[in-house]
Amino acid sequence: MLETIKKPIVLIGLGVLSLVAVLLYFSFNPENGLLFPKCPVHRYMGVYCSGCGSQRAIHDLLHLRIGDAISHNMLLLPALFVLIQHGLVKTKVLKSKSFLNYRYAPIIVLIIVLLFMFLRNLKMYPFVYLAP
């Protein structure tokens, strides 16, 4: 009984938090404001991590500037698609299997993230386009 009550409350809470985050990212540009944190990896180590540019990319996506979002972080769009699909499967909205439930998915995701981080820090053509 308690389990059936918890799930809707958790889903409502996640929905409210998501809505607040969307409103913040829509209303405030992370590039200009002090509201959003700067990347500590870039700040202290001088390299772009796989997430660098994601906040600006989310802001651009919410304003339907797809090209700008891709230029800030090319990995964000595919990651959002996978996470949304996974969430829809977990909440039983979709009746398929999540991409993240496959046996080797975690290692594949790790390899992609690390490879993206390595390549976006190369100062040679064409990899300079991966930097935010």
GUKE-619849 format. One record per residue (C-alpha): residue number from 1; residue in one letter; x, y, z. Coordinates in pm, 1 decimal, padded with zeros to 6 digits. Example, Ala and Ser with C-alpha at 12.3 -4.5 7.8 and 13.67 -1.06 7.14 Angstrom:
<recs>
(1, a, (01230.0, -00450.0, 00780.0)),
(2, s, (01367.0, -00106.0, 00714.0)),
</recs>
This chain:
<recs>
(1, m, (00000.0, 00000.0, 00000.0)),
(2, l, (00276.8, 00242.3, 00094.1)),
(3, e, (00459.9, 00164.2, -00230.7)),
(4, t, (00156.3, 00266.1, -00439.7)),
(5, i, (00133.9, 00597.3, -00254.2)),
(6, k, (00508.7, 00675.5, -00280.9)),
(7, k, (00539.6, 00640.2, -00657.0)),
(8, p, (00291.0, 00916.4, -00751.5)),
(9, i, (00442.5, 01149.0, -00491.2)),
(10, v, (00792.6, 01088.1, -00626.0)),
(11, l, (00672.0, 01142.3, -00984.6)),
(12, i, (00494.4, 01464.6, -00889.7)),
(13, g, (00804.4, 01584.9, -00703.7)),
(14, l, (01027.5, 01507.8, -01001.5)),
(15, g, (00781.6, 01684.0, -01230.5)),
(16, v, (00779.6, 01997.1, -01014.2)),
(17, l, (01160.7, 02001.7, -00989.5)),
(18, s, (01189.1, 01952.4, -01364.4)),
(19, l, (00946.1, 02236.5, -01430.1)),
(20, v, (01140.0, 02468.7, -01197.9)),
(21, a, (01467.6, 02376.1, -01371.8)),
(22, v, (01314.9, 02434.9, -01715.7)),
(23, l, (01180.1, 02774.7, -01608.6)),
(24, l, (01520.2, 02874.2, -01465.4)),
(25, y, (01709.9, 02767.5, -01776.7)),
(26, f, (01453.7, 02934.2, -02001.3)),
(27, s, (01453.4, 03261.3, -01808.5)),
(28, f, (01822.7, 03301.9, -01732.2)),
(29, n, (02115.3, 03261.4, -01969.8)),
(30, p, (02389.7, 03061.8, -01792.8)),
(31, e, (02650.6, 03244.2, -01999.9)),
(32, n, (02564.3, 03582.0, -01846.7)),
(33, g, (02444.8, 03514.2, -01496.0)),
(34, l, (02589.6, 03421.4, -01161.9)),
(35, l, (02297.5, 03189.7, -01087.5)),
(36, f, (02457.2, 02886.8, -01253.1)),
(37, p, (02789.8, 02737.7, -01145.9)),
(38, k, (03091.9, 02741.1, -01374.0)),
(39, c, (03251.3, 02407.8, -01462.7)),
(40, p, (03504.9, 02322.3, -01190.1)),
(41, v, (03699.1, 02090.7, -01423.8)),
(42, h, (03757.7, 02369.8, -01673.0)),
(43, r, (03812.4, 02630.0, -01406.5)),
(44, y, (04077.7, 02440.7, -01209.7)),
(45, m, (04228.7, 02203.3, -01466.3)),
(46, g, (04189.3, 02404.7, -01785.9)),
(47, v, (04029.5, 02122.2, -01986.1)),
(48, y, (03677.2, 02081.9, -02117.6)),
(49, c, (03487.8, 01797.9, -01953.5)),
(50, s, (03209.8, 01611.4, -02133.4)),
(51, g, (02951.4, 01833.0, -01966.4)),
(52, c, (03110.7, 02170.0, -02044.4)),
(53, g, (02862.9, 02385.1, -02233.5)),
(54, s, (02560.0, 02178.1, -02128.3)),
(55, q, (02393.5, 02457.6, -01932.8)),
(56, r, (02421.6, 02694.7, -02228.5)),
(57, a, (02302.8, 02417.0, -02460.2)),
(58, i, (01992.7, 02356.5, -02246.9)),
(59, h, (01915.9, 02729.3, -02251.8)),
(60, d, (01956.1, 02730.5, -02631.8)),
(61, l, (01733.9, 02422.5, -02673.3)),
(62, l, (01458.1, 02584.3, -02470.8)),
(63, h, (01475.4, 02881.6, -02708.0)),
(64, l, (01475.9, 02643.1, -03009.6)),
(65, r, (01829.0, 02737.4, -03114.6)),
(66, i, (01935.2, 02384.6, -03206.3)),
(67, g, (02254.6, 02487.6, -03389.2)),
(68, d, (02375.8, 02690.8, -03092.2)),
(69, a, (02296.2, 02403.3, -02856.2)),
(70, i, (02497.5, 02162.2, -03068.7)),
(71, s, (02788.6, 02405.1, -03084.4)),
(72, h, (02795.7, 02428.0, -02702.8)),
(73, n, (02778.5, 02053.6, -02638.4)),
(74, m, (02727.4, 01804.7, -02919.1)),
(75, l, (02676.8, 01515.7, -02677.0)),
(76, l, (02382.3, 01673.8, -02495.0)),
(77, l, (02109.1, 01600.1, -02750.3)),
(78, p, (02177.3, 01226.2, -02781.1)),
(79, a, (02214.3, 01204.3, -02402.5)),
(80, l, (01876.7, 01374.9, -02352.2)),
(81, f, (01709.0, 01137.7, -02595.6)),
(82, v, (01850.6, 00833.2, -02416.0)),
(83, l, (01757.9, 00968.8, -02071.4)),
(84, i, (01404.1, 01059.8, -02178.6)),
(85, q, (01354.8, 00716.8, -02337.0)),
(86, h, (01488.2, 00551.2, -02020.8)),
(87, g, (01254.3, 00757.5, -01800.9)),
(88, l, (00953.6, 00676.7, -02018.5)),
(89, v, (01033.3, 00305.0, -02000.4)),
(90, k, (01085.4, 00315.1, -01623.2)),
(91, t, (00753.9, 00495.1, -01569.2)),
(92, k, (00589.5, 00242.1, -01800.6)),
(93, v, (00478.7, 00504.0, -02053.0)),
(94, l, (00673.8, 00307.2, -02314.9)),
(95, k, (00657.7, -00069.5, -02324.3)),
(96, s, (00998.1, -00125.2, -02483.3)),
(97, k, (01335.9, -00194.5, -02324.7)),
(98, s, (01552.3, 00099.2, -02220.3)),
(99, f, (01879.8, 00145.9, -02404.5)),
(100, l, (02047.5, 00173.8, -02064.6)),
(101, n, (01928.9, -00170.9, -01951.6)),
(102, y, (02146.8, -00359.3, -02197.3)),
(103, r, (02438.1, -00547.3, -02043.1)),
(104, y, (02719.0, -00339.1, -02190.9)),
(105, a, (02540.6, -00002.4, -02187.5)),
(106, p, (02730.5, 00144.0, -01889.1)),
(107, i, (03071.1, 00064.5, -02038.5)),
(108, i, (02965.3, 00196.5, -02380.7)),
(109, v, (02837.3, 00520.0, -02224.3)),
(110, l, (03160.9, 00558.0, -02027.4)),
(111, i, (03371.9, 00505.5, -02340.1)),
(112, i, (03165.7, 00760.7, -02536.5)),
(113, v, (03186.4, 01020.7, -02258.3)),
(114, l, (03562.4, 00977.6, -02208.2)),
(115, l, (03633.2, 00975.0, -02582.6)),
(116, f, (03424.9, 01291.8, -02627.5)),
(117, m, (03614.6, 01459.7, -02343.4)),
(118, f, (03950.1, 01362.7, -02492.2)),
(119, l, (03862.0, 01468.7, -02847.6)),
(120, r, (03709.8, 01804.1, -02752.4)),
(121, n, (04038.1, 01906.1, -02589.6)),
(122, l, (04249.7, 01842.8, -02898.7)),
(123, k, (04362.9, 02168.7, -03054.3)),
(124, m, (04353.6, 02041.0, -03412.3)),
(125, y, (04103.6, 02035.7, -03694.7)),
(126, p, (03824.1, 01904.8, -03688.3)),
(127, f, (03820.2, 01847.2, -03312.5)),
(128, v, (03829.7, 02217.7, -03227.1)),
(129, y, (03460.6, 02224.8, -03324.2)),
(130, l, (03379.1, 01997.2, -03028.3)),
(131, a, (03492.4, 02258.6, -02774.9)),
(132, p, (03212.3, 02473.4, -02629.7)),
</recs>
